[in-house]
Amino acid sequence: MKKILKALLYLILFIAILATAAISYIYFFLPKVGKVPDITIKKTSERIERGRYLANHVTVCIDCHSTRDWSLFAGPIINGTEGSGGETFDHRFGFPGSFYSRNITPYKLSSWSDGELFRLITTGVNKDGKAMFPIMPYRYYGQLDKEDIYSIIAYIRTLPEIKKDIPSSKPDFPFNLIINTIPKKANLHAKPLESDTINYGKYLVTASACVECHTQVNNGQIIAGLEFCGGREFAMSSGIIRSANITPDKTGIGEWTSEQFVKRFTMYQDTSYHPQKLKENDFNSVMPWMMYSGMKTSDLLAIYTYLKTVKPIANRVIKFTPKS
């Protein structure tokens, strides 16, 4: 009996040593995404303009890194807050902790090198080597063309300085350890030619990280096989909203024409449109329609063309359940 107890004690001790070693490795040696690249980005007018377009209408960096007015439909950005950060993503929205979008104006980024920003955007690792929670979809940005990332950085450098300090994000245990395992080395790809409509559309869908919001999740992870079929839930003060099915099934966009798809976005650019003031239990949307509405028609058509090629999934989404 003593031998059995002794063996169990050794086994428990061995498991404890392994667990300690694993935790220590994750905490002290991860993430591993490579060194900060030694780059200096030329801020040409063409590059800045490309970055402006991407950051405001495709990757929509400015959306999360500003203050949105949720009393209006789709939470349009409050003028004068562009890039100042402070949007909160916490347990109310199913996140494992409290996370805050950072101030990306020169007030906070003037001390960052171009290489540090490039590594952050494409891998999720900051200048101090710490992992970011993937609310910013860096796993998708790390698949883009490096020239587009350069352009975004060049544009961000032109934002007016806003002196606003943001609280530090606080992931819950054990996610404060797990978060270090998420960042991976960037896997950059050249931007396809616009004439290669399907692949160019896929590139834009990746840049916009459409799959993140338009796919159901389990413990914050996309459920494989349900990509783009919608139904991801977002808790709002008025109730639960759910993302749309954008697969080519008839419960998604299967019966939409390209003209209908484009108009769904561009309607928010009409000068007669003004975001609706919402009442307590009115339907709202997390989709930043005002920003995406500025996307070029040719780009919207490429996205539509690509989405028509993804796997059709039958999922009739109930888009809103009001708070009782």
C-alpha positions as CSV (number, residue, x, y, z in Angstrom):
1,M,0.0,0.0,0.0
2,K,2.8,2.4,0.9
3,K,4.4,1.7,-2.5
4,I,1.2,2.6,-4.3
5,L,0.8,5.8,-2.3
6,K,4.5,6.7,-3.0
7,A,4.0,6.0,-6.7
8,L,0.9,8.2,-6.7
9,L,2.8,11.0,-4.9
10,Y,5.6,10.8,-7.5
11,L,3.0,10.9,-10.3
12,I,1.2,14.0,-8.8
13,L,4.6,15.7,-8.3
14,F,5.6,14.9,-11.9
15,I,2.3,16.3,-13.3
16,A,2.7,19.4,-11.2
17,I,6.3,19.9,-12.5
18,L,5.0,19.5,-16.1
19,A,2.1,21.9,-15.5
20,T,4.5,24.5,-13.9
21,A,6.9,24.1,-16.8
22,A,4.1,24.5,-19.4
23,I,2.7,27.6,-17.7
24,S,6.2,29.1,-17.3
25,Y,6.9,28.5,-21.0
26,I,3.6,30.1,-22.1
27,Y,4.0,33.1,-19.7
28,F,7.7,33.8,-20.2
29,F,8.5,32.6,-23.7
30,L,5.4,33.1,-25.8
31,P,4.3,34.7,-28.1
32,K,7.0,34.0,-30.7
33,V,6.3,35.9,-33.9
34,G,9.8,37.1,-34.9
35,K,11.7,40.3,-34.4
36,V,10.4,43.8,-35.1
37,P,11.2,44.5,-38.8
38,D,13.6,47.3,-39.5
39,I,11.4,49.4,-41.8
40,T,10.8,53.1,-42.5
41,I,7.7,53.9,-44.4
42,K,7.7,56.7,-46.9
43,K,4.6,58.8,-46.3
44,T,3.7,59.7,-49.9
45,S,0.3,61.3,-50.7
46,E,-0.7,58.1,-52.6
47,R,0.2,55.8,-49.7
48,I,-1.6,58.0,-47.2
49,E,-4.7,58.1,-49.4
50,R,-4.7,54.3,-49.8
51,G,-4.3,54.0,-46.0
52,R,-7.2,56.4,-45.4
53,Y,-9.4,54.4,-47.7
54,L,-8.5,51.1,-46.0
55,A,-8.6,52.3,-42.4
56,N,-12.0,54.0,-42.9
57,H,-13.9,51.8,-45.3
58,V,-12.3,48.3,-45.5
59,T,-10.3,47.3,-42.4
60,V,-12.2,50.0,-40.6
61,C,-9.5,50.5,-38.0
62,I,-11.0,53.9,-37.2
63,D,-14.3,52.3,-36.2
64,C,-13.0,50.5,-33.1
65,H,-10.4,53.1,-32.3
66,S,-12.9,56.0,-31.9
67,T,-16.0,56.7,-29.9
68,R,-19.3,55.5,-31.4
69,D,-22.7,57.1,-30.6
70,W,-24.8,54.1,-29.8
71,S,-27.9,56.2,-29.3
72,L,-28.0,56.3,-33.1
73,F,-28.5,53.4,-35.5
74,A,-25.3,51.5,-36.2
75,G,-23.3,53.6,-33.8
76,P,-21.7,56.2,-36.1
77,I,-18.4,57.7,-35.0
78,I,-18.6,60.9,-32.9
79,N,-16.7,63.6,-34.8
80,G,-13.4,64.6,-33.1
81,T,-12.8,61.2,-31.5
82,E,-11.2,59.5,-34.6
83,G,-8.3,57.3,-33.4
84,S,-8.6,58.2,-29.7
85,G,-9.8,54.7,-28.6
86,G,-11.6,53.7,-25.5
87,E,-14.3,51.4,-26.9
88,T,-15.0,48.7,-24.3
89,F,-15.3,45.0,-25.1
90,D,-16.1,43.0,-21.9
91,H,-18.3,40.3,-20.4
92,R,-21.4,42.0,-21.7
93,F,-20.4,41.0,-25.2
94,G,-19.1,37.5,-24.2
95,F,-15.4,38.4,-23.9
96,P,-13.1,36.8,-21.3
97,G,-12.2,40.0,-19.5
98,S,-12.3,43.7,-20.1
99,F,-10.5,45.0,-23.2
100,Y,-10.2,48.5,-24.5
101,S,-9.3,49.8,-28.0
102,R,-6.1,51.8,-27.8
103,N,-5.5,55.4,-28.6
104,I,-3.7,55.3,-32.1
105,T,-3.2,59.0,-32.5
106,P,0.4,60.4,-32.2
107,Y,-0.4,61.0,-28.5
108,K,0.4,57.3,-27.9
109,L,2.0,56.1,-31.1
110,S,4.7,58.8,-31.6
111,S,7.2,56.6,-29.7
112,W,6.4,53.5,-31.8
113,S,8.6,52.7,-34.8
114,D,7.0,51.7,-38.1
115,G,8.3,48.2,-37.6
116,E,6.7,47.9,-34.2
117,L,3.4,49.0,-35.6
118,F,3.7,46.6,-38.5
119,R,4.4,43.7,-36.2
120,L,1.5,44.7,-34.0
121,I,-1.0,44.9,-36.8
122,T,0.1,41.7,-38.5
123,T,0.7,39.5,-35.5
124,G,-0.9,41.0,-32.4
125,V,2.3,41.5,-30.5
126,N,3.0,45.0,-29.1
127,K,6.3,46.8,-28.8
128,D,6.9,45.2,-25.4
129,G,6.4,41.7,-26.8
130,K,3.0,41.2,-25.2
131,A,0.1,39.5,-26.9
132,M,-3.1,41.4,-27.7
133,F,-6.6,39.9,-27.5
134,P,-7.7,39.4,-31.1
135,I,-10.6,41.8,-31.1
136,M,-8.4,43.6,-33.6
137,P,-8.4,40.9,-36.3
138,Y,-4.7,40.8,-36.7
139,R,-4.8,37.1,-37.8
140,Y,-6.5,38.4,-41.0
141,Y,-4.4,41.5,-41.3
142,G,-1.4,39.2,-41.2
143,Q,-2.6,37.7,-44.5
144,L,-2.7,41.0,-46.4
145,D,-0.2,42.7,-48.7
146,K,2.6,44.4,-46.8
147,E,2.1,47.4,-49.0
148,D,-1.5,47.8,-47.7
149,I,-0.2,47.5,-44.1
150,Y,2.4,50.2,-44.8
151,S,-0.3,52.4,-46.2
152,I,-2.5,52.0,-43.1
153,I,0.5,52.9,-40.9
154,A,1.3,56.0,-43.0
155,Y,-2.3,57.2,-42.7
156,I,-2.5,56.6,-39.0
157,R,0.6,58.8,-38.5
158,T,-1.4,61.7,-40.0
159,L,-4.3,61.5,-37.4
160,P,-4.6,64.6,-35.2
161,E,-3.2,64.1,-31.7
162,I,-5.9,63.5,-29.1
163,K,-4.8,63.4,-25.5
164,K,-6.8,60.5,-24.1
165,D,-5.5,57.8,-21.8
166,I,-7.1,54.4,-22.0
167,P,-7.3,51.8,-19.2
168,S,-5.1,48.7,-19.5
169,S,-7.0,45.6,-20.8
170,K,-7.5,42.9,-18.2
171,P,-8.1,39.3,-19.4
172,D,-9.6,36.9,-17.0
173,F,-7.7,33.8,-15.7
174,P,-6.8,31.5,-17.4
175,F,-7.1,33.6,-20.6
176,N,-4.3,35.8,-19.4
177,L,-2.1,32.8,-20.1
178,I,-4.0,31.4,-23.2
179,I,-3.8,34.8,-24.9
180,N,0.0,34.3,-25.3
181,T,-0.6,31.2,-27.5
182,I,-2.8,33.1,-30.1
183,P,-0.4,35.3,-32.1
184,K,1.4,33.6,-35.0
185,K,3.9,34.8,-37.5
186,A,2.4,36.8,-40.3
187,N,1.6,35.0,-43.6
188,L,1.5,38.0,-46.0
189,H,0.2,37.7,-49.5
190,A,0.4,39.9,-52.5
191,K,-2.9,41.7,-53.3
192,P,-4.6,40.0,-56.3
193,L,-5.3,42.0,-59.4
194,E,-8.7,43.7,-59.4
195,S,-9.4,41.9,-62.7
196,D,-9.1,38.6,-60.8
197,T,-12.5,39.4,-59.2
198,I,-13.0,36.3,-57.0
199,N,-9.6,36.3,-55.5
200,Y,-9.6,40.1,-55.1
201,G,-13.0,39.8,-53.4
202,K,-11.6,37.2,-51.1
203,Y,-8.7,39.5,-50.3
204,L,-11.2,42.3,-49.4
205,V,-13.3,39.9,-47.3
206,T,-10.1,38.9,-45.4
207,A,-9.2,42.6,-44.9
208,S,-12.6,43.3,-43.6
209,A,-12.6,40.2,-41.4
210,C,-16.2,39.5,-42.4
211,V,-16.1,35.9,-41.2
212,E,-15.5,37.0,-37.6
213,C,-18.9,38.7,-37.1
214,H,-20.8,36.6,-39.6
215,T,-20.0,33.2,-38.0
216,Q,-21.2,31.7,-34.7
217,V,-18.6,31.1,-32.0
218,N,-17.9,28.8,-29.2
219,N,-15.8,30.2,-26.3
220,G,-14.8,33.0,-28.6
221,Q,-13.6,30.7,-31.4
222,I,-15.3,30.5,-34.8
223,I,-17.2,27.2,-35.2
224,A,-15.6,25.4,-38.2
225,G,-18.0,24.6,-41.0
226,L,-20.4,27.5,-40.2
227,E,-18.3,30.3,-41.8
228,F,-20.4,33.2,-43.0
229,C,-23.8,31.7,-42.1
230,G,-24.5,34.4,-39.5
231,G,-26.2,34.1,-36.1
232,R,-23.3,35.3,-33.9
233,E,-24.9,37.1,-31.0
234,F,-24.1,40.6,-29.7
235,A,-25.6,41.9,-26.5
236,M,-26.9,45.4,-26.8
237,S,-28.7,47.6,-24.3
238,S,-31.9,47.0,-26.3
239,G,-31.5,43.2,-26.6
240,I,-29.7,40.5,-28.5
241,I,-28.8,41.2,-32.2
242,R,-27.5,38.5,-34.5
243,S,-25.3,38.8,-37.6
244,A,-26.7,38.1,-41.0
245,N,-26.2,34.9,-43.1
246,I,-24.1,36.1,-46.1
247,T,-23.6,32.7,-47.7
248,P,-25.3,32.1,-51.1
249,D,-28.1,30.0,-49.6
250,K,-31.6,31.3,-50.0
251,T,-31.7,32.1,-46.3
252,G,-28.6,34.3,-46.9
253,I,-27.8,36.3,-50.0
254,G,-28.6,33.6,-52.5
255,E,-31.4,35.5,-54.1
256,W,-29.8,38.9,-53.9
257,T,-28.7,40.6,-57.1
258,S,-25.3,42.4,-57.2
259,E,-27.2,45.7,-57.4
260,Q,-29.2,44.9,-54.3
261,F,-25.9,44.0,-52.5
262,V,-24.2,47.2,-53.4
263,K,-27.2,49.4,-52.6
264,R,-27.4,47.8,-49.1
265,F,-24.1,49.5,-48.4
266,T,-24.3,52.7,-50.5
267,M,-27.7,53.8,-49.2
268,Y,-25.9,55.1,-46.1
269,Q,-23.9,57.5,-48.3
270,D,-27.0,59.2,-49.6
271,T,-27.1,62.8,-48.4
272,S,-30.7,62.4,-47.4
273,Y,-29.8,59.6,-44.9
274,H,-29.4,60.5,-41.3
275,P,-28.9,57.8,-38.6
276,Q,-32.1,57.1,-36.7
277,K,-32.3,58.2,-33.1
278,L,-33.2,55.0,-31.2
279,K,-35.6,54.3,-28.4
280,E,-34.9,52.0,-25.5
281,N,-35.9,48.7,-27.2
282,D,-35.2,49.5,-30.8
283,F,-33.2,47.3,-33.1
284,N,-29.6,48.4,-33.5
285,S,-26.6,47.1,-35.4
286,V,-22.9,46.7,-34.6
287,M,-22.1,46.8,-38.3
288,P,-20.4,50.1,-39.0
289,W,-22.6,50.8,-42.0
290,M,-21.5,54.5,-42.3
291,M,-17.9,53.4,-42.8
292,Y,-18.4,50.4,-45.1
293,S,-20.7,52.6,-47.2
294,G,-17.7,54.5,-48.4
295,M,-16.3,51.4,-50.1
296,K,-15.8,51.6,-53.9
297,T,-18.6,50.0,-55.9
298,S,-16.0,47.9,-57.7
299,D,-14.8,46.6,-54.4
300,L,-18.3,45.8,-53.1
301,L,-19.0,43.9,-56.4
302,A,-15.8,41.9,-55.9
303,I,-16.9,41.0,-52.3
304,Y,-20.3,40.0,-53.7
305,T,-18.7,37.8,-56.4
306,Y,-16.5,36.0,-53.9
307,L,-19.3,35.4,-51.3
308,K,-21.3,33.8,-54.1
309,T,-18.6,31.1,-54.2
310,V,-18.5,30.2,-50.5
311,K,-20.4,27.1,-49.2
312,P,-24.2,27.8,-49.0
313,I,-25.5,27.1,-45.5
314,A,-29.2,27.2,-44.6
315,N,-29.6,29.3,-41.5
316,R,-32.6,31.7,-41.2
317,V,-31.3,34.2,-38.6
318,I,-33.6,35.9,-36.2
319,K,-31.8,39.2,-36.2
320,F,-33.2,40.7,-33.0
321,T,-34.6,39.6,-29.7
322,P,-35.6,42.7,-27.7
323,K,-34.9,42.9,-24.0
324,S,-38.0,41.9,-22.1
